[in-house]
Each structure stands twice: as structure tokens, then as C-alpha cells.
Amino acid sequence: MCGIIGYVGPRAAKPLLLQGLERLEYRGYDSAGIALREAGGLDYVRAVGNLQNLKEAAGQNGSLSNHGLGHTRWATHGGVTEQNAHPLAGCDTEKIAIVLNGIVENYRELRDELTAEGHTFTSETDAEVVTHLIEQRLAAGDDLAQAVQNVYARLEGHFSFVVIHHDHPDLLVGVRCQTPLVVGVGDGEMFLASSVVAFLAHTDRVMFPDDGDVVSITPAGAQFHRADGSAPDVISVDWDDEAAEKGGYETFMLKEIYEQAEAVRETIGDRVRHGHLVLDSLGLDEEQIRNLRRIVIVACGTAYHAGVVGRYIMEEWARLPVEPDIASEWIYRNPVLSKDTLVIGISQSGETRDTVNAIKLARERGAHTLAITNMMGTQITREAESVLYTRCGLEVGVAASKTFTAQVALLSLIALKLAQQRKTLPAEEVEFILDQLYELPEKIEQFLEGNHPIEEIAQRFYDKPFFLYLGRHIGLPVALEGALKLKEISYIPTEAYSAGEMKHGPIALLEEGTPVVVVATNIHVYDKIVSNIQETRARGAHVIAIATDGNEDIQHHADDVIYVPRTPNFLQAVLAVLPLQLLAYRIARLRGLNVDQPRNLAKTVTVE
């Protein structure tokens, strides 16, 4: 979710790098920096916070260097400090630096190895190991492209990085693995960036490397170090700046829906490797985990729905009672707390006033407190004893999408960690679930890239005055979240209920043709859900079911079916919410509405 811009050519690099970073601000960041190749060595300027801070710091450098790298960092490993800002130097700070997006999952082992060999680390980041590994390969006789190729082979994770070396003027070398990297082709100048928008003001001609491609750029052009000597075609993009910021998607919300695989992949990241789970920032030792008697989850809106999913998962795996609660209600209830209670506050922004107040109250009353947020340095991180971060990058759309799925993934990791320490799941089952979690991003992509009847359904129902959403067990919070999305961006009155509660009141709302969306994935209450579907159809409702791939039975009960990939029961929420997000999105667009900025809503609610 960070931003990369690199330049080689005849022009002064510093203003081009700063302009490129400004274009990448939409991706979100908490620090930024540039490295310029000067006559005597590499010169660095780094700053924490807004890009204006970097501009002011860089203004003191009157450089005319035509060769440099820039980066905006969204912190994942190590705090928001100038020391952790990119570009990251090696042991010889004047010689070599890299910028990196993504996560190096095996950085701990690599860092230990390099430290033992005498390398000195100056940051807390996972990315710095790449600089030292390249130094190591150069010392062994590699040229810069060979060094990148050999280092790439040692890295695990998903990342793109670009390296600059003082002894190689007018040369940048980059490589990508499951995260974006694009080459900008100018006239006698070249760019390497994480997004076209970084250089679109200067050229619309681009080349898109494949995973594993090592690419060297000089002012004369790009060289791809492939065994067959081939290179990607140069194509022209017809985006304007706004379209480029959205990655070619029509809105930020749609872009963020499609970024969910990457958000979940980064959130899981190095926390799960080869069946091993690492949650260093949980803040509880083994004895404290074993002594827990209760968990309370406090949150608002979409984060609350993620917390309800967490309740089902934690109770099943860790065998602890879990109470999800709406933060604005909980803080006025005089809640009962003790030292064997863990209170988890979930806030995308980290500034949600009600959730921050709830964590503050819990800590004052002696409970353990844990914050889950997407933003470092925010208020909730200062109030909670420990913090676990989702790694979603900036979410511009007011209606949350990728932050929900990342929160559920992180809650699943917490549940597994508790289960491990409390020995409430067999080791082989923990390993199986971890493997399935690791595969979730691929299944998200599988669904989003597939063909589904969502557009056809939206066309038939976008002008309906009312929707009912139903779910049972883990499908209930999915239904709640799907209904919230529809209300938020389409302004259609929508009710969401436990399917078992429908006959206790909401069934009175049904009439001929009422659209009823039912989460009917393969869980142990599936037969009960089918009975509820039959009750709605008997009243003339039109049932749209979200079901698991391979379930042909559902076609006998529902009018329309949207299938999601198969996964274990307690991980289904991440996949089942995807069609509900897209359905709400298409309905809102057909109604001609601004989905990125729905009326009366704010992205961050900082007042009670």
C-alpha cells in the first residue's frame, strides 16, 4: 500500500520524485523519503507525517541530480519514525539504498543470519534485510541485476522493490512479486513506480512486469532479465490523473473491493508462515491467555459486524465466552470487568470516539486491552495496552470494504493464537486452519475475477423500495454487513435479521416480489436456513442466496444464487460478504449515486 517512484534521465530528479510522491498520496502513508545520487554518494531526505514535511526538508538540498528514488511508507513493521522511513540504506549508507512495498515474510531468519555475518541494521523494518542481502551479493561479485535476481530467490512474501547504487549511475533495478510495479517509458528518460499515476504527467507509455521479472532502467530504455530475452509490450494508457489514482476503476469503492485480496494477504503476511503463527503484539503472555475467562469486543458500524464474526470464531476455537457490543452503548452500561477479561476495540481509523472511550474505560477498570486498527499513531493505539494492525492501506470510500475483511482475518488469527495457548484445538487442526487462512486471498481473487449474476440481479431490483437480509450463525453478521452496505450507498431501507427471528416480526414486511438476500453457505444450520427460505417464498418473496460452490440443492429453494469458493465454515464470512458488497455497489450505481461519498456520512466518526 506504500508508494514507489524512481527516475533516471536528463532532468533534475528531486522535483520529479516529490511530484510523483504527491500523486501517490491517495494510497495512504505515514512517512516519506527520497534518495538522490550525488557526486560524493547517495543523499537522503526523510520525514514523518504529511508530504509537506518532506518537501520542506528536501528544499534545503539544492540537488541537480538526475537519478533518484522516492517512497511513501504505510508502516507495517516498526513504528512511524524517520529511522524506519524509506529509502533504506545498507551498511555503506553512501553506496546503496532500496525502497520496498509489501512484506518480506522471512525477514526474521534473514536478519539473524545477516547480523551474525556482521551487518548492522538501523531500522525496525522487514524491508532493510533486502539492502543488506544485495550488499552481500555485490561483495560476492554479482552485478546489480544479478544481485537483485539472487536476492529475490531468497525472499518469501509479496513485495516490489527498487534499488539504487552510487557506483551505477543512471541505473535503477526493480523486481515485483504479487504487488504492483510499472515502468514508465519517456523520451530519453525512464520511470519505475508502483502506479502509473506517479509519472502520468510525463508519459502515458508503460510496461507492466510479471512476477519475478527483474528490470533495469537507464535513460536509454528498459532491459528485462528473462531467460528467453523477451520483454512486455509498451502500451499507452488513456487514463487521466483521477482515473489513474483509481487504478482504472470507476470509483474508489470498487477499487477497494478489488483490493481485498491484497489487504487480507498483507494482514496475514509474516504472521503465518509454514503452518506457524506469530502474533508478537498480542500483549498477553501464555499464563495470561490461559487465565482469561471472558472477551469483550467493542466497535461501531462495520467494525462491530467484524467483531460479531469474531465472537463466533473465538467461542468455537478458543472456548471462551465472547460479547460483541456497540461501543456507544457499552460505555454507558457500567460494564462488569476484571483482570481476567480481554477487551478488544476495533476501529478502522483508530479515532472512532466511542470505541476509543470504551478502551479507555476498560483499561481504567483493570481489564486487558487490545486495539485492532488500520492506522499507526492514532488515539486508540495510545489508549490500549497492545495493538494489532490490519494492513489495508488507505481506504478512501466512506463505506468500508477491505477493512472489514482484513479485520475478520486478523480476528481469526487472534482466535487461533488463543486456541493454541489454551490447547482447545488439536495442533493438526490449527495447522489446517492456518493453511486455509493463507489461501484466503487467492479465493477472494477467484471470486472477484469470476462470472456471477450480480449485474443481472441489480438490474432487476435496483428500484425496489425495501430489502430484507437474513442469515444464521456466522452468516448473521455477514447479512448485517451486507444490509449496511446497501443502506449506506443506495439509501434503500433495508432490514437485517437472524433468519430464525424472521417469523417474530419481520415476516410482516414481505409482499409479492420483495427481494430477500439470504446468506446460505455450507454451515451446520444450512437446513434451518432452507426452512427460512421456504417461509419467505411462501409469502411471495424473491430469494437471492449466497451459497458455497458445488451446492446444487440451493437452486431448488432460491430464485437466484451467487456462489462463493469453498472454505471451512468459520472462514466463510470473508468470502460471503464479497457478493453483498458488489450487489450494493451495482444497485447504488444504477441509481446514479456517489458511492465514494454517500450523503450524511463521514469516514471517521470523532464525536459521540
Number of C-alpha atoms within 10 A of each C-alpha: 26 24 29 31 32 34 31 26 22 16 15 17 25 26 15 23 27 24 17 26 26 17 23 27 18 18 21 19 25 22 25 31 29 30 29 30 27 17 10 9 16 23 19 22 22 25 26 21 16 14 21 14 16 19 20 12 14 20 13 9 13 8 16 15 18 21 28 31 32 32 31 34 28 26 23 23 15 14 16 20 17 16 17 25 28 31 31 28 26 22 16 15 14 19 19 25 29 27 32 29 26 26 24 24 22 17 20 13 11 19 21 12 13 17 14 10 10 9 19 14 18 13 20 14 21 22 26 25 29 28 26 27 23 27 23 17 18 16 11 10 10 16 14 23 23 17 20 25 22 15 19 22 9 11 19 16 18 21 23 25 27 27 27 29 22 21 14 13 16 22 24 27 26 30 27 25 21 15 18 24 28 23 27 29 25 18 12 13 21 27 30 30 28 24 24 31 26 30 30 20 14 16 18 19 18 23 19 17 21 17 16 17 19 22 24 21 25 20 20 15 17 21 16 20 17 12 6 7 8 10 17 11 11 14 13 13 14 12 16 13 17 14 15 19 22 20 16 16 15 11 19 22 26 19 20 24 22 20 22 24 24 26 26 29 26 25 26 26 22 23 18 19 17 10 16 12 19 14 15 12 12 17 16 19 10 12 10 16 19 15 12 19 16 18 23 21 29 29 29 23 16 25 26 24 26 30 30 26 27 29 23 20 24 25 17 16 22 21 18 19 15 23 17 23 19 19 24 17 13 20 19 9 8 9 12 9 20 16 16 17 22 25 26 26 35 30 28 24 21 25 21 24 19 24 29 26 21 28 30 19 20 26 21 12 14 14 21 25 28 26 27 25 25 27 26 23 13 15 16 30 23 15 20 22 19 19 22 23 21 28 27 31 25 20 24 18 21 19 24 24 25 27 30 26 28 27 33 24 26 25 24 25 25 21 22 25 22 24 24 19 16 19 16 16 18 10 12 10 12 21 18 13 19 23 16 16 23 21 14 23 21 16 20 24 16 14 17 20 10 10 11 15 13 20 15 12 18 19 12 11 17 19 14 13 12 18 20 23 27 29 27 25 20 23 29 23 28 30 29 25 26 29 25 27 26 24 19 23 25 25 17 21 15 19 18 24 19 18 27 15 14 18 12 9 8 14 16 10 13 20 15 12 14 21 24 25 26 29 31 29 30 20 17 11 15 18 12 14 24 18 13 22 25 16 15 22 20 13 16 15 23 22 23 22 24 27 24 23 14 12 14 11 10 20 12 8 17 22 15 18 24 20 23 25 18 17 21 12 14 20 20 22 25 25 26 26 24 23 20 25 22 23 22 25 24 24 25 25 17 16 14 10 16 15 23 17 18 19 14 6 12 12 17 14 15 14 8 9
